[in-house]
Amino acid sequence: MEPNLNQERQQAHALLDMLPAEKLNAVRSLLEVMLEPLARSLALASVEEEEITPETTAALEGARASLARGEGIPHEEVLREFGLTK
């Protein structure tokens, strides 16, 4: 038999009301993770800065120059190549 969802919610609220204030934040964080784990993980992840090497800088400059010369591939062509057009 399926549990009464309303009753489950009432019991959860009652337990929350009994929690000391210092534990409430931990429970809230846990609920957030349960509801949306990826967004929470991304928000808490540290930012890793990777040093740009001279080779990477040269490649980026070359790519930008190529685009400035009009040598890029049109968006529609890329979509067509991957079968993403109607």
N, C-alpha and C positions, 0 to 999 in steps of 0.2 A: 504494500500500500504506500502511496506517495505521501511524504510528510506535508503537513499544512505549512505552506510558504509563509503565510502571515504570522503564524505562531513562531516559526524559525526566526523571522525578522524581529519579533518582539523579544525573544530570548536573547538574540544578539545585542539588541539595544540595551536590554537590562544588564548584560555583562559589561558593555561599554560604560554604562553609568556607574558601575561599581569599581571601575579601574581607577587607580591613583593617577593624578595628572601626569606624572613623569613617565608613565607607561603608555599613555594615550597616543603620543607621537609615534611610537614604535608600531602600534596597531594600525594607525592611519597609514603609515608607510607600507606595511604589509598588505593592506587592502588595495592600495594604489598599485603595487606590484602585481597582485592577483588580477586586477582589472586591466592593466595595460603594461605588461612586463617590458616590452621593447622600448617604449617611450621613457619609462622610468630608468631603465638601464642606460640609455643614451644620455639622459639628462645628468646622470651621476658619473658617467665615464670621464676619465681625465683626458685632456686634449694632448695628443702626442705630436709635438712639432718635429717634423723631419727636415734636416738641413738640405737645402737645395744645392746640389753639386754644380760645378762649372759645366759639366756635360749636360745636366738637365737644363740649366740656364740656356745653353747654346741650342738645345733641341727646341725649347719653348720659343726662343727668338726666331729660329728657322720656321717653325710652324706659323707664327704670327706674320712673318714676312710673306710666306706662301699664301696665306689668306688675304693679305693686303694686295697681292698681285692677282687675286681672283682665281687662284688655283684650288680652292676648296671644292668639296663635293656638295652639290645642292641637297638640302634636306630631303626633298621628294625622292631623289635618287637613292639615298640611304634607306629610306622607308621601303622603297620598291625592292631594293636588294635583299632586304630581310623579310619580304612578303608582308609588310605592314600597311599596304595600301588596299583600297577597295577595288 
